[in-house]
Amino acid sequence: MSSRLYPLAAGNFAVGTGMFVTAGLLTPISADLKISTSAAGQLMTVFALAYAVLSPLLAAFTARLSRKRVLLIALAVFVAGNVLTALAPTYTLVMVTRVIAAAGAAMFTPTASGVANALTTPDRRRGALALVMGGLTVASAVGVPLGTWLGSASGWRATLWLVVGLGVIGFAGVAALVPDVKIAVSGRLGERFAPLADRRVLVVLGTQFLMFGAGFTAYTYIGSLFDLPLPAVLWAWGVGGIVGNQLGGRLTDSYGPRAMVLVGLGAATVFIALIPVANLALPIALVWAFLWGALGWLVAPAQQFRTVAAVPDNVPIGLGLLSSAQYIGLFAAGIAGGLALDGYGRTGVVVLAAGVGALALLFTLVTYPRAAAVSSRESAPVK
């Protein structure tokens, strides 16, 4: 079973590295393209927006294709987009090529989850999904710090060629090892937005949007917030994210999703506010980054649980909407954080990120009462 899933995890590793490494490359990108740091940050913003918008559209468009064919097309588009980014001579062309890369990512990650689900028995499904989606979190711990170091040493375009190589490896693995799976997928676009009529879904998406808006307002511009070695800080954050994501599922089972969402949001907001303290010395920054990553990603399994409980008969589409809300949050974070950086410097970014985090916590407290949490926990299907 695992040998068929590793190429899917490898593809997600490439996608995650290509997406998140931009935050570590803002300085070399801005110097090479002769733009401001906030303008360089919009490369991550446009990727996130394109992913959020294109994911449901491309899912409907490719509904009749076999899932293996969709995976191969997705990785081919992702690789092509990154090749074009590495070659693009101007800021405008770089922005356009990020949309192409995002289109590939938007097709690959949701399809990989569906294939992993189809290739495993119900009792092994959670582990299979954790393995495949773990490629994204491992990318934050390995791919992003490596790409940031490479970009600093050899130029940001060298990092894009690294991402291209990772994408090619994922493509070859899928072509050789992943079977040709056909899954019933609706081609009707309206069905993909039907869960938005349910208030329970909307409040989960609201928390997701605000949570990622807060975290990535700081993360996107983290290179401007620290005077310390950035690859080391990003590595600690990524390792913390892996730990938090793994613990989050177990703790959600033990204490319920409401407790984990509130604890994770509250703690992550506090750690965002402590960025100036973390910048005092590298050992402090490493401990801070690990704890921020762990506490921030602690919420992810709980949010997935809430989504499954809200739409038990429409889980793939519900999780797709959750992913779109996440990337819209990244989009808003990139724009708002860039404006704060230009207008008020690093202090403005920290204050804005912490403020949005506090808003996310307040929103969740109001919209996710304890009674609703108990009810959803009792009614959610066992996965």
N, C-alpha and C positions, 0 to 999 in steps of 0.2 A: 504493500500500500504506500509506504513512504517514498519509494523510488519514483512513483508517479506524481507525488506532490512536491518534491524538491524543486523541479523546474518552475512550478507556480510560485514557490517562495522566492526563488532566484529572480523571477520576473518582478515581483513586488519589491525585492531589494533594489533592483535597478530603478524602478519607478520612484521609490522613496528617496533614494540618493539623488536622482535628478530633480526631484521636487524641493527637498529641504536643504540641499547643499547651497542653494542660492543665497541663503542667509549668511553663510560664511564667506561669500565671494563678493560682497557689495563693494568693498574697498578696491580690489583689483578691477572689477567691472567698471566702476565709476571713473577710475583713472584711465583705463584703456579707451572707453567710449566718450570720455570728457563730459560726464554728466554728474549730477549731485548724487549723494548716497541715497537720498529718498527716492530719486528717479530710478536708481538701480533696484531699489526694493520693489518697484512696481513690476519687475519681471516675475517675482513670486506671486504678486497680486493677480496679474493677468493669467498666469497658469492656473491659479486657484479658481478664478471666475470661469475660465473656459472649461475646467473639469466639472464644476457644478452645473453649468448650463448644458454641456454636451453629453454628460453621462446618461440622463434619461432619453435624450434624443437618439443617441447612437445605439442604446439598448433596444429601442423600438425598431430602428432601421435595420439592425442585424438579427432580429428575432428569428428569422427563418434559417439562418446559417447554423452549421454544426458549431459547437462550442470550441472545438480545437481550431477550426478555421478562424473564428473570431479572435482567439488568443494570439494566433500567428499574425493576423492582420494588425492587431493592436500593437504588438511588439515591433512590427515592421514600421508602423507609423511613428511610434515613440522613438525608435532609433533614427529614422529619417529626420524627425523634428530636431533631435539633438545634434545630428550631423550639420544640419542647416544653421543651427544656433552657433556651433563652433566656427562656421565659415562666414557668418553674417558680418558685414563690415560696419553697419550703422545700428544705432539704438532702435530705430523703427523696425528694421528687418529682424533684429533680435527679438523684439516683442512679438512679431508675427510668427516667428518660428517657435516661440514658447506655446502659442496656441496649438500648433500642430503636434508638439510633444504632449501637450495636455490631452488632446483628443485620443492619442494612443493609450495614455494612462487611464483615461475615463472609460475606455473599453476594457482594458485588461483587468484591473483590480476587482470590479464586481463580478466579472465572468469567472475569474480564478476562484472566487469564493463559491460560486454556484457549482463549478466543476468539482471542487474539493468535497462539497456537500453530496454530490451525486456519486462520487467514487468510493464513499465510505458507508459503513453500516451506522445506524443511529447511535449505537453505544460508543462509537469511535469518532463521531462527527465533531464533537467539541475540540478534541485534540487535533484533528485534521485542519479545522479552521484556524486554530491557534498557530499551527505550523505555517500555513500559507500566509496568514496575515502578519505573522511574526517577521516576515521579510521586511515589512515597513518599519517596524520598531528596531530591528537589527541594523537597518540602514542608518537610522539616527545615531546609533552607537559606533558603527564601523565606517559605513560609506561616507557619511557627512564629514566627520573629522578628517578622514583620509583625503577626501576631495578638497576640503578647506586647506589642508597642508599643501597638497599638490598645487592648488591655485595660487597660494602665496609663493611657492618655490618656482613654479614654471609657467605661471599665467593661468587665468581663469578658463581659457579655452582648452588647456590640457585636461582640466577636470571634466569638461564636456566630452572629450574623447574617452575618458575613463567611463563615463556613463554609457557612451555608445558601446564600449566593449562589454560592459555588464549586460546591456540589453541584448547583444548578439549571443552571449552565453545563455541567457534565458530563452531566446528564440530557438537555439539549437536543442536545448533540453526539452522544450515543449514538443518540438518536431519529432524528437527521438523517443520520448518516454510517455507522453500524455496520450491516452487513447482518444479516439474520435467519439466524443460524447454528445448525444442529442438530448436536450432538456426542453420541456414545454415552456416557452417564453412568450408572453403576450406582446404582440406588435402594436397594440392600441396605446397611443400616448396618453389618452385620457385616464386609462386604468392606473397609470403610474403616478398620477396626482390625486387619485380618489381618496387615499388616506388623509389628505389634508383637510377633508371635511370633518374629521374627528378631532375634537378639542384635545384629547389625550395625546394624540400625535403632535399637535401643534406646540404644546407646552414642552414636550421632549425636544423638539427641534429648536425651540426658543432657547432652552438651556444650552444645547449644543452650539448654536450660533454665538451666544454670548461668551461661553467658555473658551471657544477657540479664538474668538475675537480678542479676548483678554490675553491669553497665552501667547498668541502670535503677534500681537502688537509689540511685545517685548522680544520674542524670538526672532522675528524678521530683521530687526535692527540691533541684534545682540552685539554685533561687531562694533557698533557705535556706542554701546553702553559699557564696554569693558576696555581697560588698558592692559589686560593680561593676555597670555597666549590663548587665542581663540580655539584652536583645535582641541586643546586639553579641556576647556570648559564645555565645548560641544560633546566631546566624548563622555564626560561625566554625566551630562544631561541625558544622553542617549542610553547609557547603561541604566540610569535611574528609570527611564521610560520602560525598558524591558522588564525590570523588576516590578515596577508598579502595575504594568499590564498583566503580568502573570499573577501577582498577588490579588489584583482587583477582582478576578473571577471567583477566587476562593472566598475572599472577604464578603463579596456580594452574596454568595450562597449562605454565609454564616450570619451576616448582619442586615441583609436586605439592601436594595438599590438606593433607597432614600438616604440612609446613613452614609453610604459611600460617596454619593454625589455631593452631599452637604459637607462632609469632612474634606473630600478632595478639593472642592471649590474654595472652601474657606482657607485651607492650608496653602494652596497654590497662590491665592491672592496675597497672603502674608509674605510668601517668599518673593513674589514679584516686587512688593514694596521694599524688600531688603536688598535689592540689587546694588545700591550704593555701598552697603556694608560688605557684600560679597566681593566688590571690586577692590577692597583694601589689600588683599594678598591672595596668591594663587591657592594655597591650601584651603582657605575659607571659601574661595570661589568653587573649588572642586566639590567640597561637601555640600555647599549651597545648590550647585547645579544638579548633583545627584538627587538630593531631596526634592527639589522643584520638579525634576523629571518624573520621579517616582510618584509623588503626590498628584501631579497633574494627570498622568496616564492612569492613575488608580480609578478614575471616573469612567473610562471607556467601556469596560465590561458592564458596569451598572447602567449606562445609557443604552447599550445594546439590549439588556434585559428589559428595560422599560419599553423599548420599541417592540420587542417580541410580545410583551404582555398587552400592548395597545392594539396590535394587528396580528394576532396569532395565525390567521388564515391567509396573510399576505406578507409573510416575513421578508422575502427577498426585496420586494418593492419598498417596504418600510425601512429596511436597512439602507437601501439606496437613497432614500430621502434623508436619512440621518447623515450619510456621507456628503450629500449635497449641502446640507445645512452647515456641516463642518467646513467645507471649502468656501462657502459664502462668508463664513466667519473669518477665514484667512484673507479673503479678498478685502473685506471691510477693515481688517487689522492693518493690511499693507497700506491702504490709503490713509487711514486715520493716523497710524504711526508715522508715516512719512510727513504728514502735515504738522504733527506735534514736534517731530525732530527738526524740521525747518524753522518752525516758529519759536520753540522753547527749548531746543536742545535735548540732551539725554534726560534731564529732569522731567520735561514734558512728556516724554515717552513713558517713563516709569509711572508718573501720576496717572496718565490716561489708562495704561494697562491695568494698574491696580484699581482704578475707578470702575472700569468695565467688569473686572473680576468681582468687585463688591456688588455691582448691579446684577451679575449672573447669580450670585448667592441669594440676593433679595428676591429676584424673580422666581427662583426655584422654591424658596421658602413659602412664597405666596401661592404658587400654582401647583405645588406638589405636597398637599397635606398628608399627615401621617395615615389617616384613614384610607386615602387613595393608594398609598404605598402598600399597606397590608392587603387591600383588595386585589391589586395587580399581582402581588407576590403569590397569592393563593390561586389566581386564575391563570397564571402564565404556564405554558406547556413546558414539560421537561425536555431539554435538548440534549 
